[in-house]
Amino acid sequence: MHNLSDADFVFSAPAVGQAQLLLAALATRFGYDPDQRAAYNTKYRNPVLSYLSAERLQIIYANVGLDAVAAEIARLKGMGII
């Protein structure tokens, strides 16, 4: 049973890696410095991944591009989440 529940790792693990790169590339647009690890992780990266998921960000990036990913993050900023 657990094997089936974890069967998406071939998609989710690479998605996290790509999402990390996308978030780092966009961080300065939203006032975060990736070198300031504590603030970057707790106030930007973790909330974004919690609300949007790495898989969602990867799909948006693949279909529409980096500006669309930025628009999704901007929505979170507008709601005061980041």
PyMOL Python script that loads the backbone (N, CA, C, O; Angstrom):
from pymol import cmd

cmd.read_pdbstr("""\
ATOM      1  N   MET A   1       0.820  -1.184   0.000  1.00  0.00           N
ATOM      2  CA  MET A   1       0.000   0.000   0.000  1.00  0.00           C
ATOM      3  C   MET A   1       0.874   1.262   0.000  1.00  0.00           C
ATOM      4  O   MET A   1       0.624   2.191  -0.767  1.00  0.00           O
ATOM      5  N   HIS A   2       1.895   1.290   0.860  1.00  0.00           N
ATOM      6  CA  HIS A   2       2.737   2.489   0.921  1.00  0.00           C
ATOM      7  C   HIS A   2       3.484   2.694  -0.389  1.00  0.00           C
ATOM      8  O   HIS A   2       3.696   3.837  -0.794  1.00  0.00           O
ATOM      9  N   ASN A   3       3.878   1.649  -1.044  1.00  0.00           N
ATOM     10  CA  ASN A   3       4.565   1.779  -2.323  1.00  0.00           C
ATOM     11  C   ASN A   3       3.721   2.594  -3.297  1.00  0.00           C
ATOM     12  O   ASN A   3       4.261   3.428  -4.025  1.00  0.00           O
ATOM     13  N   LEU A   4       2.438   2.376  -3.326  1.00  0.00           N
ATOM     14  CA  LEU A   4       1.561   3.140  -4.209  1.00  0.00           C
ATOM     15  C   LEU A   4       1.446   4.598  -3.769  1.00  0.00           C
ATOM     16  O   LEU A   4       1.368   5.495  -4.609  1.00  0.00           O
ATOM     17  N   SER A   5       1.434   4.836  -2.457  1.00  0.00           N
ATOM     18  CA  SER A   5       1.280   6.209  -1.984  1.00  0.00           C
ATOM     19  C   SER A   5       2.503   7.065  -2.295  1.00  0.00           C
ATOM     20  O   SER A   5       2.404   8.291  -2.338  1.00  0.00           O
ATOM     21  N   ASP A   6       3.637   6.443  -2.508  1.00  0.00           N
ATOM     22  CA  ASP A   6       4.873   7.170  -2.772  1.00  0.00           C
ATOM     23  C   ASP A   6       5.327   7.008  -4.217  1.00  0.00           C
ATOM     24  O   ASP A   6       6.484   7.280  -4.538  1.00  0.00           O
ATOM     25  N   ALA A   7       4.445   6.576  -5.072  1.00  0.00           N
ATOM     26  CA  ALA A   7       4.819   6.256  -6.446  1.00  0.00           C
ATOM     27  C   ALA A   7       5.123   7.480  -7.303  1.00  0.00           C
ATOM     28  O   ALA A   7       5.691   7.344  -8.387  1.00  0.00           O
ATOM     29  N   ASP A   8       4.756   8.664  -6.840  1.00  0.00           N
ATOM     30  CA  ASP A   8       5.009   9.852  -7.652  1.00  0.00           C
ATOM     31  C   ASP A   8       6.395  10.447  -7.446  1.00  0.00           C
ATOM     32  O   ASP A   8       6.687  11.515  -7.985  1.00  0.00           O
ATOM     33  N   PHE A   9       7.257   9.781  -6.677  1.00  0.00           N
ATOM     34  CA  PHE A   9       8.575  10.349  -6.394  1.00  0.00           C
ATOM     35  C   PHE A   9       9.387  10.609  -7.654  1.00  0.00           C
ATOM     36  O   PHE A   9      10.250  11.487  -7.657  1.00  0.00           O
ATOM     37  N   VAL A  10       9.128   9.862  -8.724  1.00  0.00           N
ATOM     38  CA  VAL A  10       9.884  10.096  -9.962  1.00  0.00           C
ATOM     39  C   VAL A  10       9.512  11.437 -10.592  1.00  0.00           C
ATOM     40  O   VAL A  10      10.260  11.965 -11.416  1.00  0.00           O
ATOM     41  N   PHE A  11       8.372  11.983 -10.212  1.00  0.00           N
ATOM     42  CA  PHE A  11       7.972  13.313 -10.675  1.00  0.00           C
ATOM     43  C   PHE A  11       8.227  14.365  -9.598  1.00  0.00           C
ATOM     44  O   PHE A  11       8.743  15.443  -9.894  1.00  0.00           O
ATOM     45  N   SER A  12       7.871  14.060  -8.360  1.00  0.00           N
ATOM     46  CA  SER A  12       7.943  15.071  -7.308  1.00  0.00           C
ATOM     47  C   SER A  12       9.373  15.436  -6.917  1.00  0.00           C
ATOM     48  O   SER A  12       9.651  16.605  -6.647  1.00  0.00           O
ATOM     49  N   ALA A  13      10.271  14.482  -6.882  1.00  0.00           N
ATOM     50  CA  ALA A  13      11.661  14.787  -6.502  1.00  0.00           C
ATOM     51  C   ALA A  13      12.326  15.747  -7.490  1.00  0.00           C
ATOM     52  O   ALA A  13      12.921  16.734  -7.057  1.00  0.00           O
ATOM     53  N   PRO A  14      12.247  15.497  -8.804  1.00  0.00           N
ATOM     54  CA  PRO A  14      12.813  16.480  -9.742  1.00  0.00           C
ATOM     55  C   PRO A  14      12.073  17.825  -9.714  1.00  0.00           C
ATOM     56  O   PRO A  14      12.678  18.873  -9.942  1.00  0.00           O
ATOM     57  N   ALA A  15      10.775  17.790  -9.437  1.00  0.00           N
ATOM     58  CA  ALA A  15      10.008  19.032  -9.370  1.00  0.00           C
ATOM     59  C   ALA A  15      10.520  19.932  -8.254  1.00  0.00           C
ATOM     60  O   ALA A  15      10.586  21.151  -8.417  1.00  0.00           O
ATOM     61  N   VAL A  16      10.879  19.342  -7.131  1.00  0.00           N
ATOM     62  CA  VAL A  16      11.414  20.131  -6.014  1.00  0.00           C
ATOM     63  C   VAL A  16      12.735  20.781  -6.420  1.00  0.00           C
ATOM     64  O   VAL A  16      12.970  21.951  -6.118  1.00  0.00           O
ATOM     65  N   GLY A  17      13.582  20.037  -7.091  1.00  0.00           N
ATOM     66  CA  GLY A  17      14.851  20.607  -7.546  1.00  0.00           C
ATOM     67  C   GLY A  17      14.657  21.779  -8.484  1.00  0.00           C
ATOM     68  O   GLY A  17      15.331  22.802  -8.363  1.00  0.00           O
ATOM     69  N   GLN A  18      13.730  21.627  -9.423  1.00  0.00           N
ATOM     70  CA  GLN A  18      13.476  22.723 -10.354  1.00  0.00           C
ATOM     71  C   GLN A  18      12.804  23.901  -9.652  1.00  0.00           C
ATOM     72  O   GLN A  18      13.124  25.055  -9.936  1.00  0.00           O
ATOM     73  N   ALA A  19      11.895  23.623  -8.754  1.00  0.00           N
ATOM     74  CA  ALA A  19      11.228  24.702  -8.020  1.00  0.00           C
ATOM     75  C   ALA A  19      12.228  25.503  -7.203  1.00  0.00           C
ATOM     76  O   ALA A  19      12.110  26.724  -7.102  1.00  0.00           O
ATOM     77  N   GLN A  20      13.209  24.830  -6.619  1.00  0.00           N
ATOM     78  CA  GLN A  20      14.254  25.526  -5.855  1.00  0.00           C
ATOM     79  C   GLN A  20      14.975  26.538  -6.745  1.00  0.00           C
ATOM     80  O   GLN A  20      15.237  27.668  -6.333  1.00  0.00           O
ATOM     81  N   LEU A  21      15.287  26.121  -7.954  1.00  0.00           N
ATOM     82  CA  LEU A  21      15.970  27.021  -8.892  1.00  0.00           C
ATOM     83  C   LEU A  21      15.080  28.188  -9.297  1.00  0.00           C
ATOM     84  O   LEU A  21      15.538  29.329  -9.363  1.00  0.00           O
ATOM     85  N   LEU A  22      13.807  27.905  -9.570  1.00  0.00           N
ATOM     86  CA  LEU A  22      12.871  28.955  -9.964  1.00  0.00           C
ATOM     87  C   LEU A  22      12.685  29.969  -8.840  1.00  0.00           C
ATOM     88  O   LEU A  22      12.706  31.178  -9.072  1.00  0.00           O
ATOM     89  N   LEU A  23      12.505  29.469  -7.631  1.00  0.00           N
ATOM     90  CA  LEU A  23      12.308  30.368  -6.499  1.00  0.00           C
ATOM     91  C   LEU A  23      13.536  31.229  -6.244  1.00  0.00           C
ATOM     92  O   LEU A  23      13.409  32.415  -5.940  1.00  0.00           O
ATOM     93  N   ALA A  24      14.703  30.654  -6.362  1.00  0.00           N
ATOM     94  CA  ALA A  24      15.933  31.430  -6.176  1.00  0.00           C
ATOM     95  C   ALA A  24      16.064  32.499  -7.252  1.00  0.00           C
ATOM     96  O   ALA A  24      16.486  33.621  -6.969  1.00  0.00           O
ATOM     97  N   ALA A  25      15.703  32.156  -8.482  1.00  0.00           N
ATOM     98  CA  ALA A  25      15.799  33.117  -9.586  1.00  0.00           C
ATOM     99  C   ALA A  25      14.837  34.292  -9.394  1.00  0.00           C
ATOM    100  O   ALA A  25      15.119  35.404  -9.840  1.00  0.00           O
ATOM    101  N   LEU A  26      13.715  34.050  -8.739  1.00  0.00           N
ATOM    102  CA  LEU A  26      12.697  35.089  -8.572  1.00  0.00           C
ATOM    103  C   LEU A  26      12.765  35.795  -7.220  1.00  0.00           C
ATOM    104  O   LEU A  26      12.061  36.782  -7.009  1.00  0.00           O
ATOM    105  N   ALA A  27      13.578  35.321  -6.325  1.00  0.00           N
ATOM    106  CA  ALA A  27      13.593  35.816  -4.943  1.00  0.00           C
ATOM    107  C   ALA A  27      13.766  37.326  -4.839  1.00  0.00           C
ATOM    108  O   ALA A  27      13.058  37.974  -4.069  1.00  0.00           O
ATOM    109  N   THR A  28      14.685  37.888  -5.593  1.00  0.00           N
ATOM    110  CA  THR A  28      14.946  39.326  -5.460  1.00  0.00           C
ATOM    111  C   THR A  28      13.751  40.164  -5.904  1.00  0.00           C
ATOM    112  O   THR A  28      13.572  41.279  -5.415  1.00  0.00           O
ATOM    113  N   ARG A  29      12.932  39.650  -6.817  1.00  0.00           N
ATOM    114  CA  ARG A  29      11.720  40.372  -7.230  1.00  0.00           C
ATOM    115  C   ARG A  29      10.773  40.572  -6.054  1.00  0.00           C
ATOM    116  O   ARG A  29       9.985  41.518  -6.033  1.00  0.00           O
ATOM    117  N   PHE A  30      10.856  39.685  -5.090  1.00  0.00           N
ATOM    118  CA  PHE A  30       9.935  39.728  -3.960  1.00  0.00           C
ATOM    119  C   PHE A  30      10.611  40.157  -2.664  1.00  0.00           C
ATOM    120  O   PHE A  30      10.034  40.040  -1.584  1.00  0.00           O
ATOM    121  N   GLY A  31      11.844  40.655  -2.783  1.00  0.00           N
ATOM    122  CA  GLY A  31      12.544  41.225  -1.643  1.00  0.00           C
ATOM    123  C   GLY A  31      13.282  40.235  -0.765  1.00  0.00           C
ATOM    124  O   GLY A  31      13.536  40.515   0.407  1.00  0.00           O
ATOM    125  N   TYR A  32      13.628  39.084  -1.315  1.00  0.00           N
ATOM    126  CA  TYR A  32      14.340  38.074  -0.535  1.00  0.00           C
ATOM    127  C   TYR A  32      15.689  37.772  -1.165  1.00  0.00           C
ATOM    128  O   TYR A  32      15.830  37.723  -2.387  1.00  0.00           O
ATOM    129  N   ASP A  33      16.670  37.572  -0.307  1.00  0.00           N
ATOM    130  CA  ASP A  33      18.022  37.243  -0.736  1.00  0.00           C
ATOM    131  C   ASP A  33      18.277  35.769  -0.433  1.00  0.00           C
ATOM    132  O   ASP A  33      18.270  35.378   0.734  1.00  0.00           O
ATOM    133  N   PRO A  34      18.502  34.939  -1.457  1.00  0.00           N
ATOM    134  CA  PRO A  34      18.749  33.512  -1.221  1.00  0.00           C
ATOM    135  C   PRO A  34      19.944  33.239  -0.310  1.00  0.00           C
ATOM    136  O   PRO A  34      20.031  32.164   0.285  1.00  0.00           O
ATOM    137  N   ASP A  35      20.858  34.187  -0.194  1.00  0.00           N
ATOM    138  CA  ASP A  35      22.011  34.005   0.684  1.00  0.00           C
ATOM    139  C   ASP A  35      21.658  34.196   2.157  1.00  0.00           C
ATOM    140  O   ASP A  35      22.404  33.757   3.033  1.00  0.00           O
ATOM    141  N   GLN A  36      20.546  34.835   2.433  1.00  0.00           N
ATOM    142  CA  GLN A  36      20.054  34.993   3.806  1.00  0.00           C
ATOM    143  C   GLN A  36      19.124  33.814   4.097  1.00  0.00           C
ATOM    144  O   GLN A  36      17.901  33.959   4.111  1.00  0.00           O
ATOM    145  N   ARG A  37      19.728  32.647   4.330  1.00  0.00           N
ATOM    146  CA  ARG A  37      19.014  31.369   4.357  1.00  0.00           C
ATOM    147  C   ARG A  37      17.816  31.328   5.295  1.00  0.00           C
ATOM    148  O   ARG A  37      16.760  30.827   4.908  1.00  0.00           O
ATOM    149  N   ALA A  38      17.945  31.830   6.496  1.00  0.00           N
ATOM    150  CA  ALA A  38      16.844  31.728   7.461  1.00  0.00           C
ATOM    151  C   ALA A  38      15.609  32.479   6.968  1.00  0.00           C
ATOM    152  O   ALA A  38      14.518  31.911   6.914  1.00  0.00           O
ATOM    153  N   ALA A  39      15.771  33.736   6.614  1.00  0.00           N
ATOM    154  CA  ALA A  39      14.642  34.532   6.139  1.00  0.00           C
ATOM    155  C   ALA A  39      14.128  34.000   4.803  1.00  0.00           C
ATOM    156  O   ALA A  39      12.918  33.915   4.590  1.00  0.00           O
ATOM    157  N   TYR A  40      15.034  33.648   3.918  1.00  0.00           N
ATOM    158  CA  TYR A  40      14.652  33.126   2.605  1.00  0.00           C
ATOM    159  C   TYR A  40      13.792  31.875   2.749  1.00  0.00           C
ATOM    160  O   TYR A  40      12.736  31.764   2.125  1.00  0.00           O
ATOM    161  N   ASN A  41      14.249  30.937   3.573  1.00  0.00           N
ATOM    162  CA  ASN A  41      13.529  29.671   3.720  1.00  0.00           C
ATOM    163  C   ASN A  41      12.211  29.827   4.466  1.00  0.00           C
ATOM    164  O   ASN A  41      11.186  29.308   4.024  1.00  0.00           O
ATOM    165  N   THR A  42      12.222  30.531   5.585  1.00  0.00           N
ATOM    166  CA  THR A  42      11.021  30.580   6.416  1.00  0.00           C
ATOM    167  C   THR A  42       9.973  31.579   5.949  1.00  0.00           C
ATOM    168  O   THR A  42       8.779  31.376   6.169  1.00  0.00           O
ATOM    169  N   LYS A  43      10.410  32.653   5.307  1.00  0.00           N
ATOM    170  CA  LYS A  43       9.450  33.687   4.907  1.00  0.00           C
ATOM    171  C   LYS A  43       9.127  33.684   3.423  1.00  0.00           C
ATOM    172  O   LYS A  43       8.196  34.367   2.997  1.00  0.00           O
ATOM    173  N   TYR A  44       9.869  32.937   2.633  1.00  0.00           N
ATOM    174  CA  TYR A  44       9.646  32.936   1.179  1.00  0.00           C
ATOM    175  C   TYR A  44       9.502  31.518   0.638  1.00  0.00           C
ATOM    176  O   TYR A  44       8.407  31.126   0.235  1.00  0.00           O
ATOM    177  N   ARG A  45      10.560  30.759   0.622  1.00  0.00           N
ATOM    178  CA  ARG A  45      10.537  29.433  -0.007  1.00  0.00           C
ATOM    179  C   ARG A  45       9.509  28.494   0.606  1.00  0.00           C
ATOM    180  O   ARG A  45       8.682  27.933  -0.112  1.00  0.00           O
ATOM    181  N   ASN A  46       9.547  28.318   1.901  1.00  0.00           N
ATOM    182  CA  ASN A  46       8.628  27.376   2.543  1.00  0.00           C
ATOM    183  C   ASN A  46       7.164  27.760   2.362  1.00  0.00           C
ATOM    184  O   ASN A  46       6.354  26.896   2.024  1.00  0.00           O
ATOM    185  N   PRO A  47       6.789  29.031   2.575  1.00  0.00           N
ATOM    186  CA  PRO A  47       5.388  29.389   2.330  1.00  0.00           C
ATOM    187  C   PRO A  47       4.964  29.208   0.870  1.00  0.00           C
ATOM    188  O   PRO A  47       3.856  28.743   0.601  1.00  0.00           O
ATOM    189  N   VAL A  48       5.828  29.568  -0.058  1.00  0.00           N
ATOM    190  CA  VAL A  48       5.476  29.401  -1.470  1.00  0.00           C
ATOM    191  C   VAL A  48       5.250  27.927  -1.788  1.00  0.00           C
ATOM    192  O   VAL A  48       4.255  27.575  -2.421  1.00  0.00           O
ATOM    193  N   LEU A  49       6.157  27.074  -1.359  1.00  0.00           N
ATOM    194  CA  LEU A  49       5.996  25.650  -1.634  1.00  0.00           C
ATOM    195  C   LEU A  49       4.796  25.060  -0.891  1.00  0.00           C
ATOM    196  O   LEU A  49       4.174  24.119  -1.384  1.00  0.00           O
ATOM    197  N   SER A  50       4.466  25.587   0.266  1.00  0.00           N
ATOM    198  CA  SER A  50       3.305  25.103   1.010  1.00  0.00           C
ATOM    199  C   SER A  50       2.001  25.431   0.302  1.00  0.00           C
ATOM    200  O   SER A  50       1.080  24.615   0.274  1.00  0.00           O
ATOM    201  N   TYR A  51       1.923  26.620  -0.265  1.00  0.00           N
ATOM    202  CA  TYR A  51       0.688  27.039  -0.913  1.00  0.00           C
ATOM    203  C   TYR A  51       0.595  26.604  -2.375  1.00  0.00           C
ATOM    204  O   TYR A  51      -0.497  26.315  -2.865  1.00  0.00           O
ATOM    205  N   LEU A  52       1.717  26.555  -3.068  1.00  0.00           N
ATOM    206  CA  LEU A  52       1.674  26.286  -4.515  1.00  0.00           C
ATOM    207  C   LEU A  52       2.170  24.898  -4.899  1.00  0.00           C
ATOM    208  O   LEU A  52       1.712  24.359  -5.906  1.00  0.00           O
ATOM    209  N   SER A  53       3.055  24.313  -4.167  1.00  0.00           N
ATOM    210  CA  SER A  53       3.704  23.017  -4.398  1.00  0.00           C
ATOM    211  C   SER A  53       4.725  23.089  -5.529  1.00  0.00           C
ATOM    212  O   SER A  53       4.578  23.843  -6.491  1.00  0.00           O
ATOM    213  N   ALA A  54       5.740  22.293  -5.375  1.00  0.00           N
ATOM    214  CA  ALA A  54       6.805  22.244  -6.382  1.00  0.00           C
ATOM    215  C   ALA A  54       6.265  21.738  -7.711  1.00  0.00           C
ATOM    216  O   ALA A  54       6.653  22.232  -8.770  1.00  0.00           O
ATOM    217  N   GLU A  55       5.378  20.762  -7.662  1.00  0.00           N
ATOM    218  CA  GLU A  55       4.822  20.199  -8.901  1.00  0.00           C
ATOM    219  C   GLU A  55       4.030  21.252  -9.663  1.00  0.00           C
ATOM    220  O   GLU A  55       4.145  21.357 -10.884  1.00  0.00           O
ATOM    221  N   ARG A  56       3.228  22.030  -8.948  1.00  0.00           N
ATOM    222  CA  ARG A  56       2.447  23.082  -9.604  1.00  0.00           C
ATOM    223  C   ARG A  56       3.367  24.121 -10.254  1.00  0.00           C
ATOM    224  O   ARG A  56       3.139  24.538 -11.390  1.00  0.00           O
ATOM    225  N   LEU A  57       4.399  24.528  -9.527  1.00  0.00           N
ATOM    226  CA  LEU A  57       5.332  25.505 -10.086  1.00  0.00           C
ATOM    227  C   LEU A  57       6.024  24.962 -11.326  1.00  0.00           C
ATOM    228  O   LEU A  57       6.216  25.690 -12.300  1.00  0.00           O
ATOM    229  N   GLN A  58       6.393  23.706 -11.298  1.00  0.00           N
ATOM    230  CA  GLN A  58       7.037  23.093 -12.456  1.00  0.00           C
ATOM    231  C   GLN A  58       6.090  23.062 -13.655  1.00  0.00           C
ATOM    232  O   GLN A  58       6.504  23.362 -14.775  1.00  0.00           O
ATOM    233  N   ILE A  59       4.848  22.710 -13.435  1.00  0.00           N
ATOM    234  CA  ILE A  59       3.862  22.658 -14.525  1.00  0.00           C
ATOM    235  C   ILE A  59       3.632  24.051 -15.105  1.00  0.00           C
ATOM    236  O   ILE A  59       3.592  24.220 -16.324  1.00  0.00           O
ATOM    237  N   ILE A  60       3.482  25.045 -14.235  1.00  0.00           N
ATOM    238  CA  ILE A  60       3.287  26.425 -14.709  1.00  0.00           C
ATOM    239  C   ILE A  60       4.497  26.870 -15.517  1.00  0.00           C
ATOM    240  O   ILE A  60       4.350  27.436 -16.600  1.00  0.00           O
ATOM    241  N   TYR A  61       5.675  26.621 -15.002  1.00  0.00           N
ATOM    242  CA  TYR A  61       6.898  27.016 -15.713  1.00  0.00           C
ATOM    243  C   TYR A  61       6.995  26.319 -17.067  1.00  0.00           C
ATOM    244  O   TYR A  61       7.327  26.957 -18.066  1.00  0.00           O
ATOM    245  N   ALA A  62       6.716  25.041 -17.113  1.00  0.00           N
ATOM    246  CA  ALA A  62       6.822  24.289 -18.369  1.00  0.00           C
ATOM    247  C   ALA A  62       5.807  24.757 -19.406  1.00  0.00           C
ATOM    248  O   ALA A  62       6.099  24.766 -20.602  1.00  0.00           O
ATOM    249  N   ASN A  63       4.630  25.143 -18.956  1.00  0.00           N
ATOM    250  CA  ASN A  63       3.573  25.520 -19.898  1.00  0.00           C
ATOM    251  C   ASN A  63       3.557  26.990 -20.265  1.00  0.00           C
ATOM    252  O   ASN A  63       3.207  27.341 -21.392  1.00  0.00           O
ATOM    253  N   VAL A  64       3.930  27.861 -19.331  1.00  0.00           N
ATOM    254  CA  VAL A  64       3.756  29.293 -19.578  1.00  0.00           C
ATOM    255  C   VAL A  64       5.034  30.106 -19.373  1.00  0.00           C
ATOM    256  O   VAL A  64       5.200  31.152 -20.001  1.00  0.00           O
ATOM    257  N   GLY A  65       5.939  29.647 -18.505  1.00  0.00           N
ATOM    258  CA  GLY A  65       7.204  30.346 -18.330  1.00  0.00           C
ATOM    259  C   GLY A  65       7.384  30.993 -16.974  1.00  0.00           C
ATOM    260  O   GLY A  65       6.510  30.929 -16.110  1.00  0.00           O
ATOM    261  N   LEU A  66       8.528  31.614 -16.809  1.00  0.00           N
ATOM    262  CA  LEU A  66       8.947  32.183 -15.532  1.00  0.00           C
ATOM    263  C   LEU A  66       8.042  33.322 -15.067  1.00  0.00           C
ATOM    264  O   LEU A  66       7.779  33.448 -13.871  1.00  0.00           O
ATOM    265  N   ASP A  67       7.563  34.147 -15.988  1.00  0.00           N
ATOM    266  CA  ASP A  67       6.689  35.250 -15.585  1.00  0.00           C
ATOM    267  C   ASP A  67       5.383  34.748 -14.989  1.00  0.00           C
ATOM    268  O   ASP A  67       4.825  35.387 -14.096  1.00  0.00           O
ATOM    269  N   ALA A  68       4.892  33.622 -15.465  1.00  0.00           N
ATOM    270  CA  ALA A  68       3.671  33.041 -14.900  1.00  0.00           C
ATOM    271  C   ALA A  68       3.924  32.515 -13.487  1.00  0.00           C
ATOM    272  O   ALA A  68       3.055  32.623 -12.622  1.00  0.00           O
ATOM    273  N   VAL A  69       5.097  31.952 -13.252  1.00  0.00           N
ATOM    274  CA  VAL A  69       5.462  31.523 -11.902  1.00  0.00           C
ATOM    275  C   VAL A  69       5.534  32.752 -10.993  1.00  0.00           C
ATOM    276  O   VAL A  69       5.053  32.720  -9.861  1.00  0.00           O
ATOM    277  N   ALA A  70       6.128  33.817 -11.485  1.00  0.00           N
ATOM    278  CA  ALA A  70       6.215  35.062 -10.715  1.00  0.00           C
ATOM    279  C   ALA A  70       4.823  35.606 -10.398  1.00  0.00           C
ATOM    280  O   ALA A  70       4.603  36.138  -9.310  1.00  0.00           O
ATOM    281  N   ALA A  71       3.895  35.482 -11.321  1.00  0.00           N
ATOM    282  CA  ALA A  71       2.526  35.953 -11.089  1.00  0.00           C
ATOM    283  C   ALA A  71       1.854  35.159  -9.973  1.00  0.00           C
ATOM    284  O   ALA A  71       1.127  35.728  -9.159  1.00  0.00           O
ATOM    285  N   GLU A  72       2.089  33.868  -9.931  1.00  0.00           N
ATOM    286  CA  GLU A  72       1.531  33.043  -8.856  1.00  0.00           C
ATOM    287  C   GLU A  72       2.114  33.460  -7.503  1.00  0.00           C
ATOM    288  O   GLU A  72       1.389  33.553  -6.512  1.00  0.00           O
ATOM    289  N   ILE A  73       3.404  33.707  -7.468  1.00  0.00           N
ATOM    290  CA  ILE A  73       4.043  34.134  -6.219  1.00  0.00           C
ATOM    291  C   ILE A  73       3.550  35.522  -5.840  1.00  0.00           C
ATOM    292  O   ILE A  73       3.368  35.810  -4.656  1.00  0.00           O
ATOM    293  N   ALA A  74       3.331  36.384  -6.823  1.00  0.00           N
ATOM    294  CA  ALA A  74       2.812  37.727  -6.558  1.00  0.00           C
ATOM    295  C   ALA A  74       1.429  37.661  -5.911  1.00  0.00           C
ATOM    296  O   ALA A  74       1.097  38.499  -5.072  1.00  0.00           O
ATOM    297  N   ARG A  75       0.631  36.682  -6.291  1.00  0.00           N
ATOM    298  CA  ARG A  75      -0.679  36.497  -5.660  1.00  0.00           C
ATOM    299  C   ARG A  75      -0.515  36.212  -4.171  1.00  0.00           C
ATOM    300  O   ARG A  75      -1.263  36.733  -3.344  1.00  0.00           O
ATOM    301  N   LEU A  76       0.469  35.380  -3.838  1.00  0.00           N
ATOM    302  CA  LEU A  76       0.731  35.081  -2.431  1.00  0.00           C
ATOM    303  C   LEU A  76       1.178  36.344  -1.681  1.00  0.00           C
ATOM    304  O   LEU A  76       0.773  36.589  -0.545  1.00  0.00           O
ATOM    305  N   LYS A  77       2.013  37.126  -2.343  1.00  0.00           N
ATOM    306  CA  LYS A  77       2.482  38.381  -1.729  1.00  0.00           C
ATOM    307  C   LYS A  77       1.303  39.322  -1.513  1.00  0.00           C
ATOM    308  O   LYS A  77       1.219  39.986  -0.480  1.00  0.00           O
ATOM    309  N   GLY A  78       0.405  39.380  -2.471  1.00  0.00           N
ATOM    310  CA  GLY A  78      -0.780  40.222  -2.348  1.00  0.00           C
ATOM    311  C   GLY A  78      -1.685  39.805  -1.207  1.00  0.00           C
ATOM    312  O   GLY A  78      -2.385  40.640  -0.635  1.00  0.00           O
ATOM    313  N   MET A  79      -1.681  38.531  -0.870  1.00  0.00           N
ATOM    314  CA  MET A  79      -2.491  38.025   0.241  1.00  0.00           C
ATOM    315  C   MET A  79      -1.758  38.132   1.576  1.00  0.00           C
ATOM    316  O   MET A  79      -2.312  37.784   2.618  1.00  0.00           O
ATOM    317  N   GLY A  80      -0.511  38.613   1.546  1.00  0.00           N
ATOM    318  CA  GLY A  80       0.270  38.760   2.773  1.00  0.00           C
ATOM    319  C   GLY A  80       0.877  37.466   3.279  1.00  0.00           C
ATOM    320  O   GLY A  80       1.252  37.371   4.447  1.00  0.00           O
ATOM    321  N   ILE A  81       0.976  36.472   2.415  1.00  0.00           N
ATOM    322  CA  ILE A  81       1.531  35.180   2.810  1.00  0.00           C
ATOM    323  C   ILE A  81       3.049  35.226   2.809  1.00  0.00           C
ATOM    324  O   ILE A  81       3.695  34.596   3.647  1.00  0.00           O
ATOM    325  N   ILE A  82       3.611  35.960   1.881  1.00  0.00           N
ATOM    326  CA  ILE A  82       5.068  36.133   1.866  1.00  0.00           C
ATOM    327  C   ILE A  82       5.378  37.620   2.021  1.00  0.00           C
ATOM    328  O   ILE A  82       6.546  38.009   2.036  1.00  0.00           O
TER     329      ILE A  82
END
""", "prot")
cmd.dss("prot")
cmd.show_as("cartoon", "prot")
cmd.util.cbc("prot")
cmd.orient("prot")
